[in-house]
Amino acid sequence: MAFQNSQLHINQALTDYAISFRPELEDYLWNTALPKKVVKHKSDYIRSINKGQILRLWDLRSDHQGKPAQTVSFKVGADQLYTCVDYRARAVLDPVERANADSVLLYDQEQMFAALMAMQTNFEKICIKDTLRNPAVLTNNVAITAGNRWDNYASPTSDPITDLTSAIELMRVRIGGKNPNFLAMHRLVWNQVQKHPAVLARGAVHVNPAGLGIVTPTQFEQILDLPPGSLHITVAQYNVAVEGAPDDFRSFIGPDVIIGYNEPTPGVRNYGLGQSFMFMPGDLPLEGGAKLQSGSADPMIVIEYPGYDIGAMGVSTIASVYGSVDFKVLVPDSGFLLTDVVNKTNTALYGNLLNN
């Protein structure tokens, strides 16, 4: 008599395969939009030199009759203050749970990854959504109205290239001809841009086979006269639901487009949009068995220490991730914000992803 399947095999967890979402860290924009600057103190002033004084037209004419040369001088501008805010996430490494967990779950690594991603998610939300998408911070901004939105192909006034070039050229003038080098939008927005008739009209006409004509990211940068690598297309998202409620994923950048200029080779003199000022403590006196761990390429500190009265046995290892940062816009003229470039309420196209 043949064996039944249930007698020959009992289902159990695979040891070499598990499902785990891993966001592409390249989609996180905070450390590109506002480049990292590690500082020695949690707060300090940033000095500035007055732009108006540099560009002032002085009367330098000389009448050759003993008139002294015009005395000129730089003028100190208003100081700005950065103040880093502390952020911390911890993961509990419970030895009982570790021993009980299936090996494929990589218990310690996943717990640590959860803490690091909690920090990345917070940083991205604060930098992109709360700071750079805030018209009170990026004071150069335009709200795209319904007739001009980039997914409104039927409207004769809808034109992404016109909207972007207008903003970019205004930025160039205000920052002395420097070329914006950061342009960010969501992939669903980019999808609408690529299919827009005004954009397709700039694409390759003679394509074989027919129907494949499209503007690539590289070509789009060329159309806008931006340096290579300026266009950042992101799908980064976060879950706005509290734990236990149904998941509700939303995009950090939403239906907006952020344009910026940052110094390609930062030095003492800087006229870029801003910085992610990150405080890194120097000498850390670690006590009670605590030790530093290397867990992130970003300026974050990972410390492991014993946690008592935690877990089934009453002792666990705590992996604590610490970062201190201020996402600071310093030169609003080096940035531009276009809001609601698509109809974020169109759930057929975007679900609720852009509606935030």
Stockholm file with secondary structure:
# STOCKHOLM 1.0

chainA/1-356         MAFQNSQLHINQALTDYAISFRPELEDYLWNTALPKKVVKHKSDYIRSINKGQILRLWDLRSDHQGKPAQTVSFKVGADQLYTCVDYRARAVLDPVERANADSVLLYDQEQMFAALMAMQTNFEKICIKDTLRNPAVLTNNVAITAGNRWDNYASPTSDPITDLTSAIELMRVRIGGKNPNFLAMHRLVWNQVQKHPAVLARGAVHVNPAGLGIVTPTQFEQILDLPPGSLHITVAQYNVAVEGAPDDFRSFIGPDVIIGYNEPTPGVRNYGLGQSFMFMPGDLPLEGGAKLQSGSADPMIVIEYPGYDIGAMGVSTIASVYGSVDFKVLVPDSGFLLTDVVNKTNTALYGNLLNN
#=GR chainA/1-356 SS CCCCHHHHCCCCCCSSCCCCCCCCGGGCCHHHHTTEEEESSSEEEECCBCHHHHTCCCCCCCCSSSCCCCCCCCCBCCCEEEECEEEEEEEEECHHHHHHSCGGGCHHHHHHHHHHHHHHHHHHIIIIIIIITCTTTSCSEEECCGGGCTTCTTCTTCCHHHHHHHHHHHHHHHTTTCCCCEEEEEHHHHHHHHHCHHHHTTSCSSCSSTTCCCCCHHHHHHHTTCCTTCEEEECCEEECSCTTSCCCEEESSTTCEEEECCCSSCCSSCCSSEEEEEECCSSCCCCTTCEEECCCSSSCEEEEEEEETCSTTSEEEEEEEEEEEEEEECCGGGEEEEECCSCTTCHHHHTTTTCC
#=GC SS_cons         CCCCHHHHCCCCCCSSCCCCCCCCGGGCCHHHHTTEEEESSSEEEECCBCHHHHTCCCCCCCCSSSCCCCCCCCCBCCCEEEECEEEEEEEEECHHHHHHSCGGGCHHHHHHHHHHHHHHHHHHIIIIIIIITCTTTSCSEEECCGGGCTTCTTCTTCCHHHHHHHHHHHHHHHTTTCCCCEEEEEHHHHHHHHHCHHHHTTSCSSCSSTTCCCCCHHHHHHHTTCCTTCEEEECCEEECSCTTSCCCEEESSTTCEEEECCCSSCCSSCCSSEEEEEECCSSCCCCTTCEEECCCSSSCEEEEEEEETCSTTSEEEEEEEEEEEEEEECCGGGEEEEECCSCTTCHHHHTTTTCC
//
